[in-house]
Amino acid sequence: MNIRKYLLVAATVIVTITMSATAIGSPVLPMNLPWGKSVSHPLGRLILADYHYMFGDPSWGQVRYISKEDINGMPGELVVYYADTKLSSALLILGSAGLTESNCVKKYKETISFLNKKYGNFKYQSHVVDPDIDDLIFSKRCHAIKIGMESISTRWVYKNFRIESFLFGDEGGLFIEIEYVLLDLEKKEKEAEAKRILRRL
């Protein structure tokens, strides 16, 4: 009898642990967006709780939003792309406010840390430096990034997504970009963009 009780308790513990592990390991969709789906809202575009609509339409191939609140101290702009009206990729742009010549690398490392926690450790990181940088003297590394002499990119592979983050300078500002691509629709998105370009030529 005691053995039966022990086995029952052990089985219950195993089932509980398994269920907890399943819950913790449940797949998380990047940015909680409805990837690979068409828009079903009456307005004809996604309504995002954390973003204000700016302009665009899925039929155009993209919709732009601006974040209601700063993300880790930086304003955010989100561009959502569609292939055949299905959500296929997204680009989150952080900066340039909140990014300075004193903190850009620190902020980028914080961003990488957050992404590692959500999607696992990154698979690849690239550090590109202009060879002419040796001829110049910079008191701050972020100044070199700001004027385009240096850039950093980091890539994750998460389920059926490619996620890539960039730190770079553009038009005198500093930016962090995070690109999310649904691999199943990547080819269709490129084909749709090519058709849009051909229509305008």
C-alpha positions in Angstrom: 0.0 0.0 0.0 2.8 2.4 0.9 4.6 1.5 -2.3 1.4 2.4 -4.3 1.1 5.7 -2.5 4.8 6.5 -3.2 4.4 5.7 -6.9 1.3 7.8 -7.1 3.1 10.8 -5.5 6.1 10.3 -7.7 4.0 10.1 -10.8 2.2 13.3 -9.8 5.5 15.1 -9.3 6.8 14.0 -12.7 3.6 15.1 -14.4 3.7 18.5 -12.6 7.3 19.1 -13.5 6.6 18.1 -17.2 3.7 20.4 -17.4 5.7 23.3 -15.9 8.6 22.7 -18.2 6.1 22.7 -21.2 4.6 26.0 -20.0 8.0 27.6 -19.6 9.3 26.3 -22.9 6.1 27.3 -24.9 7.1 29.1 -28.1 7.0 32.9 -28.0 6.2 34.7 -31.2 8.6 37.7 -31.8 7.0 40.9 -30.6 3.7 38.9 -30.1 2.7 39.7 -33.7 0.3 37.4 -35.8 3.0 36.1 -38.1 2.0 34.6 -41.4 -1.6 35.8 -41.0 -3.7 38.3 -42.9 -5.2 41.3 -41.0 -8.7 40.5 -39.8 -9.5 43.8 -37.9 -12.3 46.0 -39.4 -9.8 48.9 -39.9 -7.8 46.7 -42.2 -4.6 47.0 -40.2 -3.1 45.7 -37.0 -4.1 47.5 -33.8 -1.1 47.3 -31.4 -1.5 48.1 -27.8 2.0 49.6 -27.4 2.1 51.6 -30.6 0.3 54.4 -32.4 -0.5 54.0 -36.1 1.5 56.4 -38.4 0.7 55.4 -42.0 0.7 52.6 -44.4 -1.6 49.7 -45.3 -1.0 45.9 -45.7 -2.0 46.3 -49.4 0.9 48.7 -49.8 3.2 46.1 -48.3 4.0 47.9 -45.1 2.6 49.7 -42.1 4.4 52.1 -39.8 3.8 52.6 -36.1 5.5 54.7 -33.3 5.9 53.4 -29.8 3.7 55.0 -27.1 6.5 54.8 -24.5 10.3 54.6 -24.8 11.8 51.2 -25.0 14.8 51.0 -22.5 15.1 54.7 -22.7 14.8 55.0 -26.5 11.9 56.0 -28.7 10.8 53.2 -31.0 9.4 53.1 -34.6 8.0 49.8 -35.9 7.7 48.9 -39.6 5.6 45.8 -40.3 5.9 44.2 -43.7 3.5 42.0 -45.6 3.8 39.5 -48.4 0.5 38.7 -50.2 -1.2 40.5 -47.3 0.4 38.1 -44.7 2.7 39.5 -42.0 6.2 38.4 -43.1 8.8 40.6 -41.4 9.1 43.6 -39.0 11.8 46.2 -38.3 12.0 47.9 -34.9 14.1 51.1 -34.9 15.3 52.5 -31.6 16.9 56.0 -31.4 18.3 58.3 -32.1 17.1 60.0 -28.9 18.4 58.1 -25.9 21.6 57.1 -27.8 24.6 59.2 -27.3 28.4 59.0 -27.9 28.7 58.1 -24.3 26.2 55.2 -24.0 25.5 53.7 -27.5 27.6 50.5 -26.9 26.2 50.1 -23.4 22.7 50.4 -24.7 23.4 47.9 -27.5 24.8 45.4 -25.1 21.7 45.8 -23.0 19.5 45.2 -26.0 21.5 42.0 -26.9 21.1 40.8 -23.3 17.3 41.3 -23.5 17.1 39.4 -26.8 19.3 36.6 -25.5 16.9 36.1 -22.6 13.9 35.9 -24.9 15.4 34.0 -27.9 18.4 32.2 -26.6 22.1 33.2 -27.1 22.9 34.7 -30.4 24.5 32.6 -33.1 26.7 35.1 -34.9 28.1 38.6 -34.3 29.8 40.8 -36.9 32.0 43.8 -36.2 32.8 45.9 -39.2 35.4 48.7 -39.1 36.4 51.0 -41.8 40.2 50.5 -42.5 40.6 54.3 -42.6 39.7 54.4 -38.9 43.4 53.9 -38.0 44.1 57.3 -39.6 41.7 59.1 -37.3 41.7 59.7 -33.5 38.4 59.2 -31.6 38.0 60.0 -27.9 34.8 57.9 -27.9 34.0 54.7 -29.7 30.4 55.8 -30.3 31.7 58.7 -32.4 33.3 56.3 -34.8 30.0 54.4 -35.0 28.0 57.7 -35.4 30.0 58.8 -38.5 29.8 55.3 -40.1 33.3 54.2 -39.5 32.2 51.2 -37.4 29.1 49.1 -37.0 28.0 45.9 -35.1 25.4 43.3 -36.0 24.2 40.3 -34.1 22.0 37.4 -35.4 19.7 34.8 -33.8 18.0 31.8 -35.2 14.8 31.2 -33.4 12.4 28.5 -34.6 11.3 29.7 -38.0 12.6 33.2 -37.6 15.8 35.1 -38.3 16.4 37.9 -35.9 19.2 40.4 -36.4 20.1 43.5 -34.5 22.3 46.4 -35.7 24.1 49.3 -34.0 25.1 52.0 -36.6 25.2 55.7 -37.3 23.1 57.4 -40.0 22.8 61.1 -40.8 24.5 62.2 -37.6 22.4 60.0 -35.4 22.9 56.7 -33.6 20.4 53.9 -34.0 19.7 50.3 -32.9 17.6 48.2 -35.3 16.1 44.8 -34.7 14.9 42.9 -37.8 12.5 40.0 -37.5 12.0 37.8 -40.6 9.6 34.9 -40.9 11.6 32.5 -43.1 8.6 30.8 -44.7 7.5 34.1 -46.3 10.9 35.7 -46.9 10.9 34.7 -50.6 7.3 35.8 -51.2 8.1 39.2 -49.6 11.0 39.8 -51.9 8.9 38.8 -54.9 6.1 41.1 -53.8 8.6 44.0 -53.4 10.0 43.4 -56.8 6.5 43.6 -58.3 5.9 46.9 -56.5 9.2 48.3 -57.9 8.4 47.1 -61.5 5.0 48.8 -61.3 6.7 52.1 -60.6 9.3 51.9 -63.3 
